[in-house]
């Protein structure tokens, strides 16, 4: 690039653009510099006063702003995983404890964050809605059944107990329960990993 | 800078609006003749509602080149470096025609709504 015919103020401006745009892909920055050089050499005669030259640069704008305009279609930097993202993950798992609305708050936080893609958000919401709530409920139910004993009290001392027909959770039931507990935990771990 | 409160949001919306239409203004300026970059920028900047900083038009021109709605040829200039002349491609012409159509519908609808809510 020949900057020999450029006004010194314009040369300094191009240097500044080059500095601001050093993280742009090389060809993009080079193209931009060619365009700006063409503009400057057309707008500022080599013998222009410094005030005139600065006025042209003022209209052209802050180099940083021009580089920003070149940038958006490149990468949209996603948000990093922060307290909000951890809160979302925690509430999705255990939120049901907080009067049942905690999970909903977790979902709102999940969808409000830019750390996850839409696919991640769908997984976080739909893979076992309620987090550990279904597991908790089933666990209570199973324990309730296991200890469903019919006791008859005689006076104050002896209690005669007969076991109910159900003899506790079956093996199949236990496996289902474990799977039910693992699913939201795995989902939460997945979300934690996916959030950048 | 802008005042705190709702102003930044409004300014952002206006600048989005501007950004959305300005590329079609570029295409429209090229509908009948070739122009070089500086000339395009001067024309657009002459309408002060359209352009805030002239320099941000160059990234736009670069994008239009990459998208293939405009094509360029280099020509010697009477003074200074060679100039890049822009002209519309068939794809650009098509895109402009679609916008002109859509814009008149859009403008009509917005004007109608603004009239309903006219504060005067």
Interface residues (C-beta under 8 A of the other chain):
Chain A: X2 X5 X28 X31 X32 X34 X35 X36 X37 X38 X39 X41 X42 X43 X59 X60 X61 X62 X63 X65 X66 X69 X70 X73
Chain B: X36 X37 X38 X41 X45 X52 X53 X54 X55 X56 X58 X59 X60 X61 X62 X63 X77 X79 X80 X81 X83 X84
